[in-house]
Amino acid sequence: MEKNLLIVDDDPINLRLFSIIADQHGWSYETAADGFKVEELLKNNAYEVMLLDIQLPGINGYGLLEKIKSAGL
């Protein structure tokens, strides 16, 4: 069963690390480095799992989760 992940982190090293792990397991994934891109991706795609960094620039992970919840995404 293919897993569809959303990997959210502003650190390019962490994004690369999680991407390598996803590739090794055969999972499909998309990456985002900020909350604005996450909102855009969630409006157009469904994900089984989201790996979310809490300390993001602009809107932090907690604020982003609240926006996602209130928007029904």
DSSP file (Angstrom, degrees, kcal/mol; ACC not computed):
  #  RESIDUE AA STRUCTURE BP1 BP2  ACC     N-H-->O    O-->H-N    N-H-->O    O-->H-N    TCO  KAPPA ALPHA  PHI   PSI    X-CA   Y-CA   Z-CA
    1    1 A M              0   0    0      0, 0.0     2,-0.3     0, 0.0     0, 0.0   0.000 360.0 360.0 360.0 124.9    0.0    0.0    0.0
    2    2 A E        -     0   0    0     25,-0.1     2,-0.4     1,-0.0    25,-0.1  -0.549 360.0-147.0 -76.2 132.5    1.5    3.3   -1.1
    3    3 A K        -     0   0    0     -2,-0.3    25,-2.2    23,-0.2     2,-0.6  -0.816   2.5-151.2 -98.6 138.9    1.8    5.9    1.7
    4    4 A N  E     -a   28   0A   0     -2,-0.4    44,-2.1    23,-0.2    45,-1.4  -0.944  21.5-174.5-113.7 112.9    1.4    9.6    0.8
    5    5 A L  E     -ab  29  49A   0     23,-2.5    25,-1.6    -2,-0.6     2,-0.5  -0.747  22.8-152.6-109.4 151.3    3.4   11.9    3.1
    6    6 A L  E     -ab  30  50A   0     43,-2.1    45,-2.5    -2,-0.3     2,-0.6  -0.988  16.2-162.6-118.2 118.5    3.7   15.6    3.5
    7    7 A I  E     -ab  31  51A   0     23,-2.8    25,-2.2    -2,-0.5     2,-0.5  -0.901   7.5-173.7-106.0 119.5    7.0   16.6    5.0
    8    8 A V  E     +ab  32  52A   0     43,-3.3    45,-1.9    -2,-0.6     2,-0.3  -0.946  24.4 127.4-121.8 114.5    7.2   20.1    6.4
    9    9 A D        -     0   0    0     23,-2.1    47,-0.1    -2,-0.5    25,-0.1  -0.939  47.2-146.9-161.9 140.2   10.4   21.6    7.7
   10   10 A D  S    S+     0   0    0     -2,-0.3    23,-0.1    45,-0.2     3,-0.1   0.553  80.8  89.5 -86.7  -7.4   12.3   24.8    7.0
   11   11 A D     >  -     0   0    0      1,-0.1     4,-2.2     2,-0.0     3,-0.3  -0.812  67.4-154.3 -91.3 115.2   15.7   23.1    7.4
   12   12 A P  H  > S+     0   0    0      0, 0.0     4,-2.1     0, 0.0    -1,-0.1   0.799  93.6  57.5 -61.8 -27.8   16.8   21.7    4.0
   13   13 A I  H  > S+     0   0    0      2,-0.2     4,-2.5     1,-0.2     5,-0.1   0.931 108.2  45.8 -67.0 -44.4   18.9   19.0    5.7
   14   14 A N  H  > S+     0   0    0     -3,-0.3     4,-2.7     2,-0.2     5,-0.3   0.906 111.3  52.7 -64.4 -41.2   15.9   17.7    7.6
   15   15 A L  H  X S+     0   0    0     -4,-2.2     4,-2.0     1,-0.2    -1,-0.2   0.925 111.8  46.1 -59.0 -43.6   13.8   17.8    4.4
   16   16 A R  H  X S+     0   0    0     -4,-2.1     4,-2.4     2,-0.2    -2,-0.2   0.915 111.8  51.2 -65.4 -43.5   16.5   15.8    2.6
   17   17 A L  H  X S+     0   0    0     -4,-2.5     4,-2.1     1,-0.2    -2,-0.2   0.943 113.1  43.6 -59.9 -50.2   16.8   13.3    5.4
   18   18 A F  H  X S+     0   0    0     -4,-2.7     4,-2.4     1,-0.2    -1,-0.2   0.845 112.2  54.7 -66.5 -32.5   13.1   12.6    5.6
   19   19 A S  H  X S+     0   0    0     -4,-2.0     4,-2.6    -5,-0.3    -1,-0.2   0.907 107.3  49.9 -65.1 -41.7   12.9   12.4    1.8
   20   20 A I  H  X S+     0   0    0     -4,-2.4     4,-2.4     2,-0.2    -2,-0.2   0.925 111.3  48.8 -61.8 -44.7   15.7    9.8    1.7
   21   21 A I  H  X S+     0   0    0     -4,-2.1     4,-1.3     2,-0.2    -2,-0.2   0.924 111.9  48.8 -61.5 -44.8   13.8    7.7    4.3
   22   22 A A  H  X>S+     0   0    0     -4,-2.4     5,-2.5     1,-0.2     4,-0.5   0.914 111.1  50.5 -61.9 -42.8   10.5    8.0    2.4
   23   23 A D  H ><5S+     0   0    0     -4,-2.6     3,-1.2     1,-0.2    -1,-0.2   0.911 106.8  54.4 -60.4 -42.8   12.3    7.0   -0.8
   24   24 A Q  H 3<5S+     0   0    0     -4,-2.4    -1,-0.2     1,-0.3    -2,-0.2   0.799 112.2  44.2 -62.8 -28.7   13.9    3.9    0.9
   25   25 A H  H 3<5S-     0   0    0     -4,-1.3    -1,-0.3    -3,-0.3    -2,-0.2   0.432 113.9-116.1 -96.0   0.0   10.4    2.8    2.0
   26   26 A G  T <<5 +     0   0    0     -3,-1.2     2,-0.3    -4,-0.5    -3,-0.2   0.732  63.0 150.0  75.1  21.8    8.8    3.5   -1.4
   27   27 A W      < -     0   0    0     -5,-2.5     2,-0.3    -6,-0.2    -1,-0.2  -0.631  44.5-129.9 -87.9 144.5    6.5    6.2   -0.1
   28   28 A S  E     +a    4   0A   0    -25,-2.2   -23,-2.5    -2,-0.3     2,-0.3  -0.679  38.7 166.6 -87.0 150.4    5.3    9.1   -2.2
   29   29 A Y  E     -a    5   0A   0     -2,-0.3     2,-0.3   -25,-0.2   -23,-0.2  -0.990  29.9-150.4-158.6 160.4    5.8   12.5   -0.6
   30   30 A E  E     -a    6   0A   0    -25,-1.6   -23,-2.8    -2,-0.3     2,-0.3  -0.945  20.5-142.5-130.6 156.3    5.8   16.2   -1.1
   31   31 A T  E     -a    7   0A   0     -2,-0.3     2,-0.3   -25,-0.2   -23,-0.2  -0.879  13.8-175.5-121.8 153.4    7.8   18.7    0.8
   32   32 A A  E     -a    8   0A   0    -25,-2.2   -23,-2.1    -2,-0.3     3,-0.1  -0.993  16.0-162.9-144.6 142.6    7.1   22.2    2.1
   33   33 A A  S    S+     0   0    0     -2,-0.3     2,-0.3   -25,-0.2   -25,-0.1   0.445  76.4  28.0-104.8  -2.7    9.4   24.7    3.9
   34   34 A D  S  > S-     0   0    0     22,-0.1     4,-1.5   -25,-0.1     3,-0.4  -0.980  80.7-106.9-153.6 165.0    6.7   27.0    5.3
   35   35 A G  H  > S+     0   0    0     22,-0.6     4,-2.2    24,-0.3     5,-0.2   0.789 111.8  61.8 -65.2 -30.1    3.1   27.0    6.4
   36   36 A F  H  > S+     0   0    0      1,-0.2     4,-1.7     2,-0.2    -1,-0.2   0.901 105.2  46.9 -65.7 -40.2    1.8   28.9    3.3
   37   37 A K  H  > S+     0   0    0     -3,-0.4     4,-2.6     2,-0.2    -1,-0.2   0.870 109.1  56.5 -67.5 -36.1    2.9   26.1    1.0
   38   38 A V  H  X S+     0   0    0     -4,-1.5     4,-2.8     2,-0.2     5,-0.2   0.938 105.8  49.7 -60.4 -47.3    1.3   23.6    3.3
   39   39 A E  H  X S+     0   0    0     -4,-2.2     4,-1.4     1,-0.2    -1,-0.2   0.914 111.9  48.9 -58.3 -43.3   -2.1   25.3    3.1
   40   40 A E  H  X S+     0   0    0     -4,-1.7     4,-0.7     1,-0.2    -1,-0.2   0.922 113.1  46.6 -62.0 -46.0   -1.8   25.3   -0.7
   41   41 A L  H >X S+     0   0    0     -4,-2.6     4,-1.4     1,-0.2     3,-0.8   0.898 109.8  53.2 -65.1 -41.0   -0.9   21.6   -0.9
   42   42 A L  H 3< S+     0   0    0     -4,-2.8    -1,-0.2     1,-0.2    -2,-0.2   0.774 102.2  59.1 -69.0 -25.1   -3.6   20.6    1.5
   43   43 A K  H 3< S+     0   0    0     -4,-1.4    -1,-0.2    -5,-0.2    -2,-0.2   0.778 119.2  29.0 -70.3 -25.2   -6.3   22.3   -0.5
   44   44 A N  H << S+     0   0    0     -3,-0.8     2,-0.3    -4,-0.7    -2,-0.2   0.486 120.4  43.7-114.9  -5.6   -5.4   20.2   -3.5
   45   45 A N     <  -     0   0    0     -4,-1.4     2,-0.4    -5,-0.1    -1,-0.1  -0.948  62.4-135.6-142.2 157.4   -4.1   16.9   -2.1
   46   46 A A        -     0   0    0     -2,-0.3     2,-0.4    -3,-0.0    -3,-0.0  -0.938  21.9-168.2-113.9 140.1   -4.8   14.3    0.6
   47   47 A Y        -     0   0    0     -2,-0.4   -42,-0.2     1,-0.1     3,-0.1  -0.969  23.3-154.3-128.7 142.5   -2.1   12.9    2.8
   48   48 A E  S    S+     0   0    0    -44,-2.1     2,-0.4    -2,-0.4   -43,-0.2   0.831  87.4  19.9 -78.3 -34.4   -2.1    9.9    5.2
   49   49 A V  E     -b    5   0A   0    -45,-1.4   -43,-2.1     2,-0.0     2,-0.5  -0.993  60.9-163.6-139.5 141.0    0.7   11.4    7.3
   50   50 A M  E     -b    6   0A   0     -2,-0.4     2,-0.7   -45,-0.2   -43,-0.2  -0.985   8.0-157.2-125.1 121.5    2.2   14.8    7.8
   51   51 A L  E     -b    7   0A   0    -45,-2.5   -43,-3.3    -2,-0.5     2,-0.5  -0.879  25.0-170.2 -92.9 114.8    5.6   15.3    9.5
   52   52 A L  E     -b    8   0A   0     -2,-0.7     2,-0.3   -45,-0.2   -43,-0.2  -0.931  21.0-143.1-121.8 119.9    5.4   18.8   10.8
   53   53 A D        -     0   0    0    -45,-1.9     3,-0.2    -2,-0.5   -44,-0.0  -0.589  10.8-151.0 -71.0 135.6    8.2   20.9   12.2
   54   54 A I  S    S+     0   0    0     -2,-0.3     7,-2.9     1,-0.2     2,-1.2   0.832  85.1  62.9 -79.3 -33.5    6.9   23.0   15.1
   55   55 A Q  S    S+     0   0    0      5,-0.2   -45,-0.2     6,-0.1    -1,-0.2  -0.637  70.8 152.3 -98.3  78.6    9.4   25.9   14.7
   56   56 A L        -     0   0    0     -2,-1.2     2,-0.1    -3,-0.2   -22,-0.1  -0.735  48.3-105.1-102.0 153.3    8.6   27.2   11.2
   57   57 A P  S    S+     0   0    0      0, 0.0     2,-1.6     0, 0.0   -22,-0.6  -0.468  97.1   7.5 -72.7 151.1    9.1   30.8   10.0
   58   58 A G  S    S+     0   0    0     -2,-0.1     2,-0.5   -24,-0.1   -24,-0.0  -0.611 137.7  23.1  82.6 -87.3    6.0   32.9    9.7
   59   59 A I  S    S-     0   0    0     -2,-1.6   -24,-0.3     4,-0.0   -23,-0.1  -0.959  85.5-134.2-113.8 128.7    3.4   30.6   11.3
   60   60 A N     >  -     0   0    0     -2,-0.5     4,-2.4    -5,-0.1    -5,-0.2  -0.215  30.3 -97.4 -77.0 172.9    4.7   28.0   13.7
   61   61 A G  H  > S+     0   0    0     -7,-2.9     4,-2.3     1,-0.2     5,-0.1   0.850 122.6  51.7 -59.9 -38.2    3.5   24.4   13.6
   62   62 A Y  H  > S+     0   0    0     -8,-0.4     4,-2.0     2,-0.2    -1,-0.2   0.932 111.6  46.8 -65.7 -44.9    0.9   24.8   16.3
   63   63 A G  H  > S+     0   0    0      1,-0.2     4,-2.1     2,-0.2    -2,-0.2   0.886 111.5  52.3 -62.7 -38.6   -0.6   27.8   14.6
   64   64 A L  H  X S+     0   0    0     -4,-2.4     4,-2.6     2,-0.2    -1,-0.2   0.908 107.0  51.9 -64.6 -42.4   -0.6   25.9   11.3
   65   65 A L  H  X S+     0   0    0     -4,-2.3     4,-2.5     1,-0.2    -1,-0.2   0.896 108.9  51.2 -61.1 -39.9   -2.4   22.9   12.9
   66   66 A E  H  X S+     0   0    0     -4,-2.0     4,-2.7     2,-0.2    -1,-0.2   0.915 110.8  48.3 -63.0 -42.9   -5.1   25.3   14.2
   67   67 A K  H  X S+     0   0    0     -4,-2.1     4,-2.0     2,-0.2     6,-0.2   0.910 111.9  49.4 -63.5 -41.9   -5.6   26.8   10.8
   68   68 A I  H  X>S+     0   0    0     -4,-2.6     5,-2.2     2,-0.2     4,-0.7   0.923 113.4  46.7 -62.3 -44.6   -5.8   23.3    9.2
   69   69 A K  H ><5S+     0   0    0     -4,-2.5     3,-0.8     1,-0.2    -2,-0.2   0.932 113.9  46.1 -64.4 -47.0   -8.4   22.2   11.8
   70   70 A S  H 3<5S+     0   0    0     -4,-2.7    -1,-0.2     1,-0.2    -2,-0.2   0.810 113.7  49.5 -69.7 -28.3  -10.5   25.4   11.5
   71   71 A A  H 3<5S-     0   0    0     -4,-2.0    -1,-0.2    -5,-0.2    -2,-0.2   0.558 109.3-123.5 -84.7  -8.4  -10.4   25.2    7.7
   72   72 A G  T <<5       0   0    0     -3,-0.8    -3,-0.2    -4,-0.7    -4,-0.1   0.778 360.0 360.0  71.9  26.2  -11.4   21.6    7.7
   73   73 A L      <       0   0    0     -5,-2.2    -4,-0.2    -6,-0.2    -5,-0.1   0.459 360.0 360.0 -86.2 360.0   -8.3   20.6    5.7
